[in-house]
Amino acid sequence: MVSIALRGRRFKNAASIPVVAGLLLTGADAVFAEPLAEPAAAAGTPSGGSASAAACNVKRPVVLFNRWQEDWSVLANPCVQRQPFDTLKYMPLGGDPKSYLSLGVNLRERVESNHAPLFGIGSAQSDTYLIQRVEVHADAHLGEHWQAFVQLDDARAYGKNTVTPVDKNPLDVEQAFATYSGGLGGGTFKFRVGRQQMAFDLQRFIAVRDGPNVRQSFDAVWVDYEYQKWRFIAYATQPVQNRDQSTFDDVSNRDLTFSGVRFERQSVGPGDLSGYWSRYNRSNARFIDARGAEHRDVWDLRYTGTHARFDWDVEAMLQTGTVGNNTIGAWAMGSIAGYRLDLPWSPRVALQVDAASGDRHPHDGRVETFNPLFPNGYYFTLASYTGYSNLIHVKPSVTLKPSANLSLLGALGFQWRETTGDAVYQQGSQVVPGTAGRGSLWTGMYVQLRADWTIAANLIGSVEAVHFQVGDTIRQAGGSNADYVGVEMKYGW
């Protein structure tokens, strides 16, 4: 048995950690592209030195956030620079260069120290622990039109006091789907069926859920048509229910379905416009003053773009429907606007404003609590102290780039409840006990500091620290100030 000591604590049954550490030091160079660190692709250089090879302008692929979107068929071109283990990234299947099998892996290790989970209310105690996620995949391309993708994951939590469904999921099928793509009517038609992941926009409400340890998958049918500046999508899904009792035990959640249609239009003025309608059905919903079958219609519209040094992202959502015999009337909006200064370190100043409705008048037959659906878990901070329900959130921030490989963020967050009739919520729509219908609108404020460093083309490190200063509402409920520190390493090949 192998154990790791950390800050006075010892993580047992961590036999896989030395293996992970060893893999992090291997020479399989690739690029792990994430929203906070997206290095440019390295230009292909000749492997032989001939004049024709020197003129090669084919670039090596990069490792993407969605691994199934990668195209390693360029390795069929002999002028592309070769790196260790390329024979596993491109294994020809027959004589067609577009027919091949590619293997890959993602590794993530994160140490977290949380001084006051749930703001220290109840039995919540300070906790320091390690979460680990390993993902391996096989991606088969059969000519121009067909693709089969399988990805396994293994997520573990070592030394954590309370292990939740988003912390642990022993070896299981994270994704397994088949895709057909081809030309149709001057556009491109795509059809995907099987276990897959989906994310919209900034992942405020529909996300891969990359922040926690266990990602969110869907057993789904996905249809996509792209024509010029338009894209149309239809989807029918059952979210995957992650279970941690044994390996390969995850199943479709028969108590929950999520389906709808979406459009995207590029170049609407200086930005891009998108929107969708979805139906969210849950058989056993529970709110503070309503229980029963939940049938929620979701209407979403988003506009995003850049102009000169300005950038913006604005999204609004309306929710209607029923919970049992109660009607739903909920809403939310999120916005981020930034401006990049022409100064050393390219400072970007930004302002984020978010709001979501709460239930103003309990027991009136109307549910106004916003359902955040499938959020990413790190939209506010990685600490995830509060969720996207009954909320008003204002967050000014400054981001600096001392070098191409280093990004520094400093931010202040100010939070209120939208109404005192409803509770303060944490992630997963978890109610902070003792806050419903009590106290003032003021929830508290936090300080966030974060650094992201591209250590190597295939290795990214990050550090985030958050201090949350609670208001009187949480303090009177027995809560206290909270502190979080997370140190993370991500590797992709």
VOROTOR-378923 format. One record per residue (C-alpha): x, y, z; residue in one letter. Coordinates in Angstrom, 2 decimals, decimal comma, always signed. Example, Ala and Ser with C-alpha at 12.3 -4.5 7.8 and 13.67 -1.06 7.14 Angstrom:
% VOROTOR-378923
<site <+12,30; -4,50; +7,80>; 'A'>
<site <+13,67; -1,06; +7,14>; 'S'>
% end
This chain:
% VOROTOR-378923
<site <+0,00; +0,00; +0,00>; 'M'>
<site <+1,25; +3,44; -0,92>; 'V'>
<site <+0,36; +6,60; +0,97>; 'S'>
<site <+1,08; +10,29; +0,50>; 'I'>
<site <+1,52; +12,74; +3,37>; 'A'>
<site <+0,20; +16,25; +2,84>; 'L'>
<site <-0,07; +19,07; +5,36>; 'R'>
<site <-0,06; +16,67; +8,25>; 'G'>
<site <-2,65; +14,36; +6,66>; 'R'>
<site <-2,01; +11,00; +5,06>; 'R'>
<site <-3,82; +9,74; +1,98>; 'F'>
<site <-4,09; +5,98; +1,98>; 'K'>
<site <-4,94; +3,53; -0,81>; 'N'>
<site <-3,31; +5,87; -3,31>; 'A'>
<site <-1,40; +3,24; -5,24>; 'A'>
<site <-2,20; +4,85; -8,58>; 'S'>
<site <-0,57; +8,17; -7,70>; 'I'>
<site <+3,06; +7,15; -8,43>; 'P'>
<site <+1,88; +5,85; -11,82>; 'V'>
<site <+0,25; +9,21; -12,54>; 'V'>
<site <+3,36; +11,09; -11,45>; 'A'>
<site <+5,46; +8,93; -13,74>; 'G'>
<site <+3,22; +9,56; -16,71>; 'L'>
<site <+3,45; +13,30; -16,10>; 'L'>
<site <+7,19; +13,06; -16,70>; 'L'>
<site <+7,04; +11,06; -19,95>; 'T'>
<site <+8,08; +12,65; -23,21>; 'G'>
<site <+4,77; +12,48; -25,07>; 'A'>
<site <+4,45; +16,16; -25,96>; 'D'>
<site <+1,06; +17,57; -26,88>; 'A'>
<site <-1,00; +20,65; -26,13>; 'V'>
<site <-3,71; +20,55; -23,48>; 'F'>
<site <-6,07; +23,33; -24,54>; 'A'>
<site <-8,33; +24,64; -21,77>; 'E'>
<site <-10,38; +27,87; -21,56>; 'P'>
<site <-7,78; +29,43; -19,22>; 'L'>
<site <-4,72; +28,20; -21,09>; 'A'>
<site <-4,87; +27,62; -24,82>; 'E'>
<site <-1,37; +27,55; -26,34>; 'P'>
<site <-1,09; +27,98; -30,08>; 'A'>
<site <-0,34; +24,94; -32,24>; 'A'>
<site <+3,31; +24,39; -32,98>; 'A'>
<site <+4,17; +24,69; -36,66>; 'A'>
<site <+5,27; +21,49; -38,37>; 'G'>
<site <+8,99; +21,26; -39,10>; 'T'>
<site <+10,72; +18,88; -41,45>; 'P'>
<site <+11,89; +15,55; -40,12>; 'S'>
<site <+14,21; +14,75; -42,98>; 'G'>
<site <+15,73; +18,08; -43,97>; 'G'>
<site <+14,94; +18,02; -47,72>; 'S'>
<site <+13,88; +21,17; -49,57>; 'A'>
<site <+10,35; +19,83; -50,05>; 'S'>
<site <+10,06; +18,94; -46,37>; 'A'>
<site <+11,34; +22,39; -45,41>; 'A'>
<site <+8,42; +23,91; -47,31>; 'A'>
<site <+5,90; +21,87; -45,34>; 'C'>
<site <+3,28; +24,09; -43,73>; 'N'>
<site <+1,19; +21,34; -42,17>; 'V'>
<site <+0,80; +21,83; -38,42>; 'K'>
<site <+0,63; +19,20; -35,74>; 'R'>
<site <-2,78; +18,82; -34,10>; 'P'>
<site <-3,39; +20,06; -30,58>; 'V'>
<site <-5,05; +18,24; -27,71>; 'V'>
<site <-8,49; +19,83; -27,32>; 'L'>
<site <-10,85; +20,18; -24,38>; 'F'>
<site <-13,24; +17,83; -26,24>; 'N'>
<site <-10,88; +15,04; -27,24>; 'R'>
<site <-13,27; +13,65; -29,87>; 'W'>
<site <-12,87; +16,86; -31,92>; 'Q'>
<site <-9,20; +16,19; -32,64>; 'E'>
<site <-7,98; +15,22; -36,13>; 'D'>
<site <-4,68; +13,34; -36,14>; 'W'>
<site <-4,87; +12,32; -39,81>; 'S'>
<site <-2,25; +14,98; -40,63>; 'V'>
<site <+0,34; +12,56; -39,22>; 'L'>
<site <-0,12; +10,61; -42,45>; 'A'>
<site <+1,92; +13,41; -44,07>; 'N'>
<site <+5,63; +12,48; -43,71>; 'P'>
<site <+6,71; +16,15; -43,51>; 'C'>
<site <+5,01; +16,66; -40,14>; 'V'>
<site <+7,50; +16,60; -37,29>; 'Q'>
<site <+7,42; +13,32; -35,41>; 'R'>
<site <+7,31; +13,07; -31,61>; 'Q'>
<site <+7,47; +10,12; -29,21>; 'P'>
<site <+4,45; +7,78; -29,27>; 'F'>
<site <+3,06; +9,19; -32,53>; 'D'>
<site <+2,53; +5,59; -33,58>; 'T'>
<site <-0,24; +5,51; -30,95>; 'L'>
<site <-1,70; +8,86; -31,99>; 'K'>
<site <-2,09; +7,71; -35,61>; 'Y'>
<site <-2,53; +4,02; -36,39>; 'M'>
<site <-3,69; +3,57; -40,02>; 'P'>
<site <-6,75; +1,44; -40,70>; 'L'>
<site <-6,47; +0,40; -44,36>; 'G'>
<site <-5,22; +2,52; -47,24>; 'G'>
<site <-7,30; +5,66; -46,62>; 'D'>
<site <-5,28; +8,29; -44,68>; 'P'>
<site <-8,57; +9,41; -43,07>; 'K'>
<site <-9,10; +5,94; -41,58>; 'S'>
<site <-7,12; +5,58; -38,39>; 'Y'>
<site <-7,20; +4,83; -34,66>; 'L'>
<site <-5,88; +7,32; -32,09>; 'S'>
<site <-5,28; +6,79; -28,38>; 'L'>
<site <-4,99; +9,46; -25,69>; 'G'>
<site <-5,08; +10,24; -21,99>; 'V'>
<site <-5,97; +13,11; -19,64>; 'N'>
<site <-4,67; +13,25; -16,08>; 'L'>
<site <-5,69; +15,76; -13,42>; 'R'>
<site <-4,43; +15,98; -9,84>; 'E'>
<site <-5,81; +18,63; -7,49>; 'R'>
<site <-5,08; +19,22; -3,82>; 'V'>
<site <-7,82; +21,22; -2,10>; 'E'>
<site <-7,93; +22,73; +1,37>; 'S'>
<site <-11,35; +23,97; +2,46>; 'N'>
<site <-11,44; +25,72; +5,83>; 'H'>
<site <-15,25; +25,79; +6,14>; 'A'>
<site <-17,28; +23,63; +3,74>; 'P'>
<site <-20,93; +24,70; +3,85>; 'L'>
<site <-19,62; +27,73; +5,76>; 'F'>
<site <-18,95; +25,44; +8,74>; 'G'>
<site <-22,66; +24,88; +9,44>; 'I'>
<site <-23,63; +21,62; +11,12>; 'G'>
<site <-21,07; +18,83; +10,97>; 'S'>
<site <-19,01; +20,42; +8,18>; 'A'>
<site <-15,33; +20,51; +9,21>; 'Q'>
<site <-12,14; +21,85; +7,73>; 'S'>
<site <-10,84; +19,45; +5,13>; 'D'>
<site <-7,65; +18,92; +3,09>; 'T'>
<site <-7,68; +16,20; +0,46>; 'Y'>
<site <-6,60; +15,09; -3,00>; 'L'>
<site <-8,91; +14,50; -5,96>; 'I'>
<site <-7,64; +12,62; -9,00>; 'Q'>
<site <-9,17; +12,08; -12,42>; 'R'>
<site <-7,75; +9,82; -15,13>; 'V'>
<site <-9,35; +9,59; -18,58>; 'E'>
<site <-8,21; +7,34; -21,43>; 'V'>
<site <-9,79; +7,18; -24,86>; 'H'>
<site <-9,74; +5,46; -28,23>; 'A'>
<site <-10,89; +7,44; -31,28>; 'D'>
<site <-11,54; +5,51; -34,51>; 'A'>
<site <-12,12; +7,40; -37,78>; 'H'>
<site <-13,44; +5,33; -40,67>; 'L'>
<site <-13,00; +7,42; -43,79>; 'G'>
<site <-14,51; +10,89; -44,16>; 'E'>
<site <-17,89; +10,18; -42,58>; 'H'>
<site <-17,77; +7,80; -39,60>; 'W'>
<site <-16,26; +8,05; -36,13>; 'Q'>
<site <-16,44; +5,85; -33,02>; 'A'>
<site <-15,20; +7,31; -29,75>; 'F'>
<site <-14,84; +5,59; -26,36>; 'V'>
<site <-13,52; +7,28; -23,22>; 'Q'>
<site <-13,10; +5,67; -19,81>; 'L'>
<site <-12,67; +7,63; -16,62>; 'D'>
<site <-11,56; +6,87; -13,09>; 'D'>
<site <-12,16; +9,58; -10,47>; 'A'>
<site <-11,01; +9,19; -6,86>; 'R'>
<site <-10,97; +11,29; -3,70>; 'A'>
<site <-8,26; +10,63; -1,12>; 'Y'>
<site <-8,63; +11,86; +2,45>; 'G'>
<site <-11,90; +13,74; +1,91>; 'K'>
<site <-14,23; +13,86; +4,91>; 'N'>
<site <-17,45; +13,76; +2,89>; 'T'>
<site <-17,32; +12,10; -0,51>; 'V'>
<site <-20,19; +13,16; -2,81>; 'T'>
<site <-21,28; +11,80; -6,23>; 'P'>
<site <-19,20; +14,50; -7,97>; 'V'>
<site <-16,02; +13,44; -6,10>; 'D'>
<site <-15,72; +9,74; -6,83>; 'K'>
<site <-16,52; +7,43; -9,73>; 'N'>
<site <-14,39; +4,26; -10,07>; 'P'>
<site <-13,53; +3,03; -13,55>; 'L'>
<site <-16,49; +3,60; -15,83>; 'D'>
<site <-17,58; +4,58; -19,34>; 'V'>
<site <-17,55; +8,37; -19,56>; 'E'>
<site <-18,29; +8,55; -23,29>; 'Q'>
<site <-19,07; +5,97; -25,97>; 'A'>
<site <-20,73; +7,16; -29,15>; 'F'>
<site <-20,79; +6,87; -32,93>; 'A'>
<site <-20,93; +9,85; -35,29>; 'T'>
<site <-21,83; +10,28; -38,95>; 'Y'>
<site <-21,00; +13,52; -40,76>; 'S'>
<site <-21,42; +14,47; -44,40>; 'G'>
<site <-22,53; +17,12; -46,86>; 'G'>
<site <-26,22; +17,93; -47,24>; 'L'>
<site <-27,86; +20,76; -49,20>; 'G'>
<site <-24,72; +22,87; -49,32>; 'G'>
<site <-24,09; +22,44; -45,58>; 'G'>
<site <-22,74; +19,82; -43,17>; 'T'>
<site <-24,96; +17,28; -41,42>; 'F'>
<site <-23,83; +15,47; -38,25>; 'K'>
<site <-25,55; +12,73; -36,27>; 'F'>
<site <-24,21; +11,42; -32,96>; 'R'>
<site <-25,71; +8,70; -30,75>; 'V'>
<site <-24,51; +7,19; -27,49>; 'G'>
<site <-22,99; +8,37; -24,21>; 'R'>
<site <-21,53; +11,84; -24,73>; 'Q'>
<site <-20,86; +15,21; -23,15>; 'Q'>
<site <-22,45; +18,53; -24,12>; 'M'>
<site <-21,83; +22,14; -23,20>; 'A'>
<site <-23,34; +25,42; -24,32>; 'F'>
<site <-21,69; +28,84; -24,36>; 'D'>
<site <-19,81; +29,73; -21,13>; 'L'>
<site <-21,28; +26,62; -19,47>; 'Q'>
<site <-23,29; +28,67; -16,99>; 'R'>
<site <-26,23; +26,26; -17,22>; 'F'>
<site <-25,30; +23,41; -19,61>; 'I'>
<site <-21,81; +22,13; -18,92>; 'A'>
<site <-19,33; +19,29; -19,00>; 'V'>
<site <-18,94; +20,02; -15,26>; 'R'>
<site <-15,18; +20,05; -15,43>; 'D'>
<site <-14,75; +21,89; -12,11>; 'G'>
<site <-15,61; +18,98; -9,79>; 'P'>
<site <-13,91; +15,60; -10,10>; 'N'>
<site <-16,67; +13,70; -11,95>; 'V'>
<site <-17,84; +15,11; -15,25>; 'R'>
<site <-21,46; +15,09; -16,41>; 'Q'>
<site <-22,29; +12,80; -19,34>; 'S'>
<site <-25,55; +12,23; -21,20>; 'F'>
<site <-26,97; +9,20; -22,97>; 'D'>
<site <-28,19; +11,09; -25,97>; 'A'>
<site <-29,06; +11,51; -29,61>; 'V'>
<site <-27,55; +14,67; -31,14>; 'W'>
<site <-28,34; +16,07; -34,61>; 'V'>
<site <-26,39; +19,03; -36,01>; 'D'>
<site <-26,68; +20,95; -39,29>; 'Y'>
<site <-24,31; +23,76; -40,27>; 'E'>
<site <-25,04; +26,03; -43,23>; 'Y'>
<site <-22,95; +29,13; -43,94>; 'Q'>
<site <-23,28; +31,31; -40,80>; 'K'>
<site <-26,06; +29,19; -39,29>; 'W'>
<site <-26,00; +26,13; -37,07>; 'R'>
<site <-29,07; +24,16; -35,93>; 'F'>
<site <-29,00; +21,47; -33,22>; 'I'>
<site <-31,55; +19,05; -31,81>; 'A'>
<site <-30,89; +16,77; -28,83>; 'Y'>
<site <-32,71; +14,21; -26,70>; 'A'>
<site <-30,89; +13,08; -23,56>; 'T'>
<site <-30,98; +11,21; -20,30>; 'Q'>
<site <-28,23; +12,48; -17,97>; 'P'>
<site <-25,93; +9,75; -16,69>; 'V'>
<site <-26,33; +8,82; -13,04>; 'Q'>
<site <-22,84; +8,30; -11,59>; 'N'>
<site <-22,55; +5,52; -9,04>; 'R'>
<site <-19,40; +4,70; -7,07>; 'D'>
<site <-20,14; +1,27; -5,61>; 'Q'>
<site <-18,26; -0,67; -8,29>; 'S'>
<site <-16,74; -0,31; -11,75>; 'T'>
<site <-18,87; +0,11; -14,89>; 'F'>
<site <-22,06; +0,69; -12,90>; 'D'>
<site <-23,18; +4,10; -14,23>; 'D'>
<site <-26,64; +4,15; -15,81>; 'V'>
<site <-29,03; +6,52; -17,53>; 'S'>
<site <-31,05; +8,50; -15,03>; 'N'>
<site <-34,60; +7,35; -15,78>; 'R'>
<site <-35,97; +10,01; -13,43>; 'D'>
<site <-34,48; +12,88; -15,47>; 'L'>
<site <-34,59; +13,85; -19,15>; 'T'>
<site <-33,31; +16,94; -20,94>; 'F'>
<site <-34,10; +17,59; -24,60>; 'S'>
<site <-34,48; +20,52; -26,94>; 'G'>
<site <-33,44; +22,51; -30,01>; 'V'>
<site <-30,81; +25,24; -30,48>; 'R'>
<site <-29,73; +27,76; -33,12>; 'F'>
<site <-26,48; +29,71; -33,60>; 'E'>
<site <-25,92; +32,65; -35,98>; 'R'>
<site <-22,53; +34,22; -36,60>; 'Q'>
<site <-21,94; +37,88; -37,46>; 'S'>
<site <-25,06; +39,48; -36,06>; 'V'>
<site <-23,68; +42,98; -35,87>; 'G'>
<site <-20,29; +42,82; -34,13>; 'P'>
<site <-21,11; +39,57; -32,35>; 'G'>
<site <-22,72; +36,13; -32,50>; 'D'>
<site <-26,25; +35,23; -31,43>; 'L'>
<site <-27,50; +31,89; -30,10>; 'S'>
<site <-30,55; +30,55; -28,32>; 'G'>
<site <-32,31; +27,36; -27,35>; 'Y'>
<site <-35,46; +25,86; -25,94>; 'W'>
<site <-35,24; +22,77; -23,74>; 'S'>
<site <-37,61; +20,65; -21,69>; 'R'>
<site <-36,28; +19,50; -18,32>; 'Y'>
<site <-38,31; +16,64; -16,77>; 'N'>
<site <-37,59; +15,31; -13,27>; 'R'>
<site <-39,86; +12,81; -11,54>; 'S'>
<site <-38,97; +13,56; -7,90>; 'N'>
<site <-38,13; +17,24; -7,57>; 'A'>
<site <-37,91; +18,83; -4,12>; 'R'>
<site <-37,99; +22,54; -3,39>; 'F'>
<site <-38,49; +24,34; -0,09>; 'I'>
<site <-42,25; +24,61; -0,63>; 'D'>
<site <-42,97; +22,27; -3,56>; 'A'>
<site <-42,48; +18,59; -4,32>; 'R'>
<site <-43,44; +16,30; -7,15>; 'G'>
<site <-42,82; +15,85; -10,86>; 'A'>
<site <-40,99; +18,80; -12,37>; 'E'>
<site <-41,67; +19,78; -15,98>; 'H'>
<site <-39,61; +22,88; -16,74>; 'R'>
<site <-39,45; +24,70; -20,09>; 'D'>
<site <-36,18; +26,56; -20,56>; 'V'>
<site <-35,84; +29,54; -22,92>; 'W'>
<site <-32,31; +30,89; -23,40>; 'D'>
<site <-30,77; +33,68; -25,51>; 'L'>
<site <-27,10; +34,75; -25,67>; 'R'>
<site <-25,11; +37,43; -27,49>; 'Y'>
<site <-21,33; +37,55; -27,44>; 'T'>
<site <-18,59; +39,31; -29,36>; 'G'>
<site <-15,57; +41,58; -29,50>; 'T'>
<site <-14,97; +45,05; -30,87>; 'H'>
<site <-11,54; +46,64; -30,80>; 'A'>
<site <-10,39; +46,13; -27,19>; 'R'>
<site <-13,85; +45,35; -25,84>; 'F'>
<site <-15,35; +41,90; -25,33>; 'D'>
<site <-18,71; +40,87; -23,92>; 'W'>
<site <-20,94; +37,88; -23,20>; 'D'>
<site <-24,58; +38,34; -22,18>; 'V'>
<site <-27,05; +35,50; -21,56>; 'E'>
<site <-30,63; +35,43; -20,28>; 'A'>
<site <-32,89; +32,50; -19,39>; 'M'>
<site <-36,60; +32,20; -18,64>; 'L'>
<site <-38,10; +29,08; -17,05>; 'Q'>
<site <-41,78; +28,11; -17,00>; 'T'>
<site <-43,68; +24,88; -16,25>; 'G'>
<site <-44,89; +23,01; -13,18>; 'T'>
<site <-43,69; +21,25; -10,03>; 'V'>
<site <-46,50; +19,03; -8,82>; 'G'>
<site <-49,51; +21,34; -8,63>; 'N'>
<site <-47,35; +24,48; -8,53>; 'N'>
<site <-46,50; +26,65; -11,52>; 'T'>
<site <-42,94; +27,72; -12,35>; 'I'>
<site <-41,92; +31,31; -13,06>; 'G'>
<site <-38,13; +31,69; -12,79>; 'A'>
<site <-35,41; +33,64; -14,57>; 'W'>
<site <-31,67; +34,29; -14,65>; 'A'>
<site <-29,15; +36,44; -16,45>; 'M'>
<site <-25,38; +36,44; -16,69>; 'G'>
<site <-22,97; +38,92; -18,23>; 'S'>
<site <-19,24; +39,53; -18,51>; 'I'>
<site <-17,72; +42,58; -20,19>; 'A'>
<site <-14,01; +43,30; -20,47>; 'G'>
<site <-11,57; +45,82; -21,86>; 'Y'>
<site <-7,91; +45,10; -22,61>; 'R'>
<site <-5,52; +47,97; -21,94>; 'L'>
<site <-2,54; +48,75; -24,16>; 'D'>
<site <-0,05; +48,44; -21,31>; 'L'>
<site <+2,68; +46,02; -20,24>; 'P'>
<site <+1,32; +42,61; -19,19>; 'W'>
<site <-1,83; +43,28; -21,31>; 'S'>
<site <-4,15; +43,99; -18,35>; 'P'>
<site <-7,81; +43,16; -18,94>; 'R'>
<site <-10,33; +44,79; -16,63>; 'V'>
<site <-13,72; +43,12; -16,49>; 'A'>
<site <-17,07; +43,30; -14,76>; 'L'>
<site <-19,29; +40,27; -14,26>; 'Q'>
<site <-22,92; +40,65; -13,23>; 'V'>
<site <-25,23; +37,68; -12,59>; 'D'>
<site <-28,71; +37,34; -11,16>; 'A'>
<site <-31,20; +34,50; -10,63>; 'A'>
<site <-34,67; +34,50; -9,15>; 'S'>
<site <-35,76; +33,12; -5,80>; 'G'>
<site <-39,16; +32,20; -4,39>; 'D'>
<site <-40,57; +35,49; -3,07>; 'R'>
<site <-43,80; +34,15; -1,56>; 'H'>
<site <-43,57; +30,55; -0,32>; 'P'>
<site <-46,72; +28,40; -0,32>; 'H'>
<site <-48,47; +30,58; -2,92>; 'D'>
<site <-48,63; +27,85; -5,55>; 'G'>
<site <-45,83; +29,39; -7,60>; 'R'>
<site <-42,19; +28,20; -7,67>; 'V'>
<site <-39,84; +31,06; -8,53>; 'E'>
<site <-36,56; +29,40; -7,52>; 'T'>
<site <-34,30; +29,25; -10,57>; 'F'>
<site <-33,00; +25,78; -11,48>; 'N'>
<site <-29,36; +26,09; -12,64>; 'P'>
<site <-29,71; +22,78; -14,57>; 'L'>
<site <-26,19; +21,40; -15,26>; 'F'>
<site <-23,68; +24,14; -14,22>; 'P'>
<site <-19,94; +23,79; -14,60>; 'N'>
<site <-19,08; +24,19; -10,91>; 'G'>
<site <-16,42; +26,89; -11,33>; 'Y'>
<site <-18,24; +29,79; -13,01>; 'Y'>
<site <-17,90; +31,98; -9,89>; 'F'>
<site <-14,83; +30,39; -8,29>; 'T'>
<site <-13,36; +26,93; -8,00>; 'L'>
<site <-14,35; +26,98; -4,31>; 'A'>
<site <-18,03; +26,79; -5,37>; 'S'>
<site <-19,34; +28,25; -2,13>; 'Y'>
<site <-22,56; +29,50; -3,71>; 'T'>
<site <-24,77; +28,36; -6,56>; 'G'>
<site <-26,82; +30,03; -9,28>; 'Y'>
<site <-30,20; +30,33; -7,47>; 'S'>
<site <-31,76; +33,30; -5,63>; 'N'>
<site <-28,68; +35,35; -6,39>; 'L'>
<site <-27,33; +38,75; -7,32>; 'I'>
<site <-23,60; +38,65; -8,01>; 'H'>
<site <-21,25; +41,50; -9,01>; 'V'>
<site <-17,59; +40,73; -9,68>; 'K'>
<site <-14,95; +43,20; -10,91>; 'P'>
<site <-11,65; +41,60; -11,90>; 'S'>
<site <-8,21; +42,25; -13,41>; 'V'>
<site <-6,27; +39,70; -15,47>; 'T'>
<site <-2,56; +40,10; -16,23>; 'L'>
<site <-0,31; +38,26; -18,70>; 'K'>
<site <+3,31; +38,65; -17,51>; 'P'>
<site <+4,27; +36,17; -20,25>; 'S'>
<site <+2,62; +34,09; -22,94>; 'A'>
<site <+2,59; +31,10; -20,56>; 'N'>
<site <+1,40; +32,81; -17,37>; 'L'>
<site <-1,98; +34,35; -16,51>; 'S'>
<site <-2,80; +36,07; -13,20>; 'L'>
<site <-6,32; +36,93; -12,00>; 'L'>
<site <-7,47; +39,05; -9,08>; 'G'>
<site <-11,17; +39,60; -8,34>; 'A'>
<site <-13,67; +40,77; -5,75>; 'L'>
<site <-17,13; +39,23; -5,60>; 'G'>
<site <-20,17; +40,79; -3,94>; 'F'>
<site <-23,30; +38,69; -3,39>; 'Q'>
<site <-26,89; +39,28; -2,35>; 'W'>
<site <-30,03; +37,20; -2,40>; 'R'>
<site <-32,63; +38,20; -4,96>; 'E'>
<site <-35,27; +37,80; -2,24>; 'T'>
<site <-35,20; +37,08; +1,50>; 'T'>
<site <-38,21; +34,80; +1,03>; 'G'>
<site <-35,87; +32,11; -0,30>; 'D'>
<site <-32,62; +30,57; +0,97>; 'A'>
<site <-28,94; +31,03; +0,20>; 'V'>
<site <-27,93; +28,21; -2,15>; 'Y'>
<site <-24,71; +26,32; -2,71>; 'Q'>
<site <-23,78; +24,19; -5,73>; 'Q'>
<site <-26,24; +21,48; -6,67>; 'G'>
<site <-29,14; +23,65; -5,40>; 'S'>
<site <-28,13; +22,75; -1,85>; 'Q'>
<site <-29,86; +24,98; +0,70>; 'V'>
<site <-27,67; +26,63; +3,33>; 'V'>
<site <-29,58; +25,57; +6,48>; 'P'>
<site <-31,31; +28,27; +8,47>; 'G'>
<site <-31,30; +30,94; +5,75>; 'T'>
<site <-34,71; +30,47; +4,07>; 'A'>
<site <-37,01; +33,39; +4,88>; 'G'>
<site <-34,54; +34,85; +7,40>; 'R'>
<site <-32,01; +37,62; +7,53>; 'G'>
<site <-31,20; +40,32; +4,97>; 'S'>
<site <-30,44; +40,30; +1,27>; 'L'>
<site <-26,67; +40,60; +1,83>; 'W'>
<site <-24,93; +37,22; +1,51>; 'T'>
<site <-21,28; +38,21; +1,69>; 'G'>
<site <-18,20; +39,01; -0,37>; 'M'>
<site <-15,12; +37,13; -1,49>; 'Y'>
<site <-11,59; +37,69; -2,74>; 'V'>
<site <-10,27; +35,45; -5,51>; 'Q'>
<site <-6,65; +35,07; -6,64>; 'L'>
<site <-5,69; +32,66; -9,40>; 'R'>
<site <-2,61; +31,81; -11,47>; 'A'>
<site <-2,45; +29,56; -14,55>; 'D'>
<site <+0,93; +28,49; -15,89>; 'W'>
<site <+1,62; +26,50; -19,04>; 'T'>
<site <+4,65; +24,63; -17,72>; 'I'>
<site <+5,15; +22,64; -20,92>; 'A'>
<site <+3,15; +22,13; -24,09>; 'A'>
<site <+1,34; +19,23; -22,47>; 'N'>
<site <+1,35; +20,26; -18,80>; 'L'>
<site <-0,59; +23,07; -17,09>; 'I'>
<site <-0,47; +24,08; -13,43>; 'G'>
<site <-2,82; +26,39; -11,58>; 'S'>
<site <-3,31; +27,78; -8,08>; 'V'>
<site <-6,48; +29,39; -6,77>; 'E'>
<site <-7,21; +30,95; -3,38>; 'A'>
<site <-10,60; +32,24; -2,21>; 'V'>
<site <-11,62; +33,95; +1,02>; 'H'>
<site <-15,39; +34,31; +1,54>; 'F'>
<site <-16,52; +36,85; +4,16>; 'Q'>
<site <-20,05; +35,88; +5,13>; 'V'>
<site <-22,84; +38,33; +5,93>; 'G'>
<site <-25,07; +38,32; +9,00>; 'D'>
<site <-27,65; +36,00; +7,39>; 'T'>
<site <-25,19; +33,11; +7,17>; 'I'>
<site <-23,52; +34,03; +10,45>; 'R'>
<site <-26,85; +33,95; +12,32>; 'Q'>
<site <-27,50; +30,51; +10,81>; 'A'>
<site <-24,31; +29,27; +12,47>; 'G'>
<site <-21,95; +29,85; +9,55>; 'G'>
<site <-18,53; +31,43; +9,47>; 'S'>
<site <-16,04; +32,85; +7,01>; 'N'>
<site <-14,58; +30,31; +4,61>; 'A'>
<site <-11,17; +29,85; +2,98>; 'D'>
<site <-10,23; +27,69; +0,01>; 'Y'>
<site <-6,92; +26,87; -1,66>; 'V'>
<site <-6,59; +24,57; -4,68>; 'G'>
<site <-3,39; +23,46; -6,42>; 'V'>
<site <-3,88; +21,63; -9,71>; 'E'>
<site <-1,82; +19,89; -12,40>; 'M'>
<site <-3,31; +18,86; -15,75>; 'K'>
<site <-1,66; +16,69; -18,38>; 'Y'>
<site <-2,94; +15,77; -21,81>; 'G'>
<site <-1,57; +13,44; -24,47>; 'W'>
% end
